[in-house]
Amino acid sequence: MKPESEKFFEVLKLLRKSKPLLASTEDIESGVIKRITKTNYNGLSSSQIIDFLFGWVYIGWVRRTLITASIVLVMVFIYQQSIILKRIDVLSRQPVVISKESTLSPADEIEKLLIVYKNSGRIFPSKTITISEREMKELLESVNELQIKYRDLKKLIEEDPELKKMIEKKLMENNRTKINL
Amino acid sequence: MKRRSLKLIVSLILMIIVSCNEPETVVTDYVHSDGSVTRKIEMKSIEGDIKKRFNISDIQVPFDSTWSVRDSIEINKKGDTTWIKRAVKQFKNINEINLAYKTDSGANKGMLRQAGFRKRFKWFNTEFRFSERIDKQLSFGYPVKDFLNSEELLYFYSPESLKHDKETGPDSLKFRALADSVKHKTDLWSTKNIVSEWIGAFSNLTAGKAGKDMTRESLKKHEDEFIKIVEANDKKFDSLWSEGIILKKLIGEENALKYKTEADSALGSVTKYFLVSFKDYSVRIVMPGKLIGTNGFIDSSHVLLWPVKSDFFMTEPYEMWAESKITNKWAWIVSGLFLAFVLSGVIRRVIKKD
């Protein structure tokens, strides 16, 4: 009787001799590589990224810190907003002065906006203007041009007393509204 | 030494100087978020030559040749003419305004005035505070709030137009009574201030020389008696004072003879404080962003308004302040994203645990 080990080596020898017949080993090889690559790519785009992003959830002190920070942020927001609302409410109950001291006319309002625009070099707050910056610049240029023409005209009138007198008289006669000299 | 009647001093303090010849002045500060301020002065006069009337010495706030000035005349439908002078200047920051106050040569150059600006980043909002402060004139005066209740105080600090509207409005009787009450109480306040200031100045001058009965504390104890003596003799105050009769009643015959010079000097310094020249005006402030707090009045064009009168800063500093905020939209977005991130992490953990 043959020993067990001898039988094992004989079977192994037989198996080695009878290799399977493969039509195209290269195709199989490339197929395997493709599948491996695909599997690796899918893992990186979803679960690995999410795991990386939310890895902190499993670290106790980081999790506690972030949750505390969120609660503090919400509390600060509520506190700030409630104080502001309270103060605005107090202001809204204040009496409005229909004032003689108030000397702003609609023309002054435009002037005020122009001053703010000129000096700040910024666009108006969205609630106060609906025209573009280009249109605004055109308006400013027009106003400046008008002011130059106005100064020239004023100079011309002031240099000629007769002309000044005549214009004043004419304006007074026509309509006693607003005169700027 | 030149002496002025106490009655005259009191009258000058109590008088509301609304002269037709005085131009009405409104100073408007447009405060920008970077701390720069555009200041506009508007002076209105109903009579006179505008060029002669609007001298630097007439203007209530610092003014010089660097301002851009525009003169105009307005004639209304009734034919009334108003001369208007408008001047505008851009200040880079409040330091420029404060420097201008220090070197002021205008009508109110004697007053110590200061502007303040504060910008605070508070994550969700950025808050701004702008203030204009005038230092008090008297060293030993009483705060007006010790004499007036809250309603009277509000009336006392109100713009003239608001007072006029209330006194001629539906509750005119109530407001006229309030006006009378305020006048009566402020009369007393003024007299007490004069006496208190005189005691302070007199005790400073006699410090180290006079006895214990002449210290500020001991004189203060008799303040009410002093006021009664002053009020009882106010018609002949000048002659009674120069004869030393009032002083004898106040501090006794011996002390009156001994410290007559100091008493006169003290009265002189009190007079100097009370007769300080000041031209009233109005201050308006336009803040950046949304207004959240102020101690001023809101006028019809939604601009803050304060009348500025010498009474307001006689015994206490007068501060006109306004606070506003600008919402930091980017901070709201960042905070929202952060909260969503933390919340989704916590939810994910709960789901995975289950």
Interface residues (C-beta under 8 A of the other chain):
Chain A: I50 F54 W56 V57 Y58 R63 L66 I67 A69 S70 L73 V74 V76 F77 Q80 Q81 I84 R87 I88 V90 L91 Q94 P95 V96 V97 I98 S99 K100 E101 S102 T103 L104 E109 K112 I115 V116 N119 S120 M172 R176 T177 K178 I179 N180 L181
Chain B: E24 V26 Y30 H32 D34 S36 T38 K40 E42 K44 S72 I73 E74 I75 N76 K77 G79 V88 Q90 K122 W123 F124 N125 S158 P159 E160 S161 L162 D165 S282 R284 V286 K290 L291 I292 G293 T294 F297 I298 D299 S300 S301 V303 L305 P307 E323 K325 S335 F338 L339 V342 L343 S344 G345 V346 R348 R349
